[in-house]
Amino acid sequence: MDDSENIPAHELYVVSDLHIGRGKNPETGRFYELEAFFYDEDFRSFCVYLCEDASRRGVDFKLVLNGDVFDLLRIDRDVGQRAAASSSSMGAAGSMGAAGTTLRGRRFGPVMTPDAAATAMLEITEGHPVFIDALAGVLLAGHEVIFLPGNHDLELQWARVQAVIRDAVERRARRRADEPRARAACSRMSFQPWFYYEPGRVWIEHGCQYDPENAFRYLLRGELDDHEDRMFRAEQDMPLGNFFQRYLYNAFGHITFIVPSTRANLRYFKWLVLNKPHLLLRVFVSHSRFWLQVIRRLAKPGLEVRRRMRESHERALAQLAIDTGLGPTLIEIEALKATRTDLYQAIRSLGWQTLRVFIAAVLIALFAFGLWFAGFHGIHQLRGGFVFKASLFLMLDFLFLLAAMAGIAYAVMRSAAEPSSRPLRKSARKIASLLEVPLVCFGHTHEEVLWRLNARRDLPEPSWYFNTGTWIAVFTHDELVPRDRVQYTYLHVHAREADLLHWSPGRNAPVPVILLDEREPDAGPSMPE
């Protein structure tokens, strides 16, 4: 397939998973407890470089912000209380106050109704003026900015939330240019409900739909912007990962407890046991109500709410298939989503880990008891006095105690296996095949990935899967690779090719991401799936 003549002249820059929160608290001058993004100046220098480089080469570009750019799951509990107490001129504040001052809202933060999400987004944009200014600079330079939703900011589909962002960017643009130019610049900012697609070139989406623990049954929710708040307070169709983030992980405060998969939680647990056991105990005691939320989630199916969500999603999907010209192909892609029941996911994600630990503990205990009993019986058969046998028996107990301590230390200190990216790779391969595009880009996993999708090397053109990682500090596995803890990774798409890079503020220039070939069977480059 040769569509080189139809490839747009513009380039693409893709960034994801910034997880921008509320920024600094104006009352204290310090960052809010759940803030994770402290790199506004670095992002602005990145945008300045993109504009200057594009001007020097005489090209246009689109900056695609591929989901989880804003974090509406890690919102502090005081948002709803402050909104209720304030006399803000914004009408959304009252609704958000009502949502945030319930018992559940006071304990876990506000439920994201459309009004609450708009109010939270207002605080986010006000808390990160440098980031907003960077976007305004890109638009004023004549380029485009495109927002895609992720599982932490699905609310970007709602017109009220979009209006807050548009207003913030336009106000920053007016500081640099006159009103007509600022308005023209902001007209180049758009919000896509799910993906960004250029035929014969690239497919870009956040990727949470292919993660069994973070997929939505009914992703498209733009039509629900004008529905009553009680529909959203039911919190139906909330993925298991989002549920744990809201009702448990936020309790750990400033620790960057953002994990796309509950399979990675063991790393956090071990770190907390070794470094902050008091925090682990405090959260365990104070968050006993978390289990009430688990029961509430499983006990209330909310059939009417889900029916309305399903109907809205299906209408939006049918219209999107027409508007994009993808037709039945889009329905096939949508069917790739990895949704299961809550009970299935809970058993798969947590129950299986617990069962494995329980089975291992039972087997080890039986084996240890057998050895101990054999040793005890052997000592009993020896000829000798009471003191001699008692000394041997105490030595046997001491050796078993040392072995138990060594086993516990090994279990705590050993590195946890990283979650596999196989589900996203499989979906990327299927999408590349369905659409005949050489490039598929996701975010979501917080791990930068470069992967050849077609195993056959004799094909005229390879297809590639990229993951843009994240711009926040990551609680990573240990790697003996010279790299920074914050990678600032992004994808640069030019023609039908792409480069996975990371922005280096110190060099004021991009440099290649360091990735090594992997030998594990799960990830070997020559392994077809």
Buried (B, 14 or more C-beta within 10 A) or exposed (E): EEBEEEBEEBBBBBBBBBBBBBBBBEEEEEBBBBBBBBBBEBBBBBBBBBBEBBEEEEEBBBBBBBBBBBBBBBBBBBBBBBBBEBEBEBEBBBBBBBBBBBEBBBBBBBBBBBBBBBBBBBBBBBBBBBBBBBBBBBBBBBBBBBBBBBBBBBBBBBEBBBEBBBEBBBBBBBEEBEEEBBEBBBEBBEBBBBBBBBBBBBBBBBBBBBBBBBBBBBBBBBBBBEBEBEBBBBBBBBBBBBBBBBBBBBBBEEBBBBBBBBBBBBBBEBBBEEEBEEBBEEBEEEBEBBEEBBEEBEEEEBEEBBEBBEEBBBEBBBBBBEEBEBEEBBEBBBEBBBBBEBEEBBBBBBEEBEEEEEEEEEEEEEEBEEBBEEBBEEBEEEEEEEEEBEEBBEEBEEEBEEEEEEEEEEEEEEEBEBBBBEBBBBBBBBBBEBBEBBBBBBBBBBBBBBBBBBEEEEEEEBBBBBBBBBBBBBBBEEEEEEEEEBBBBBBBBBEBEBBBBBBBBEEEEBEEBEBEEEEEEEBEEEEEE
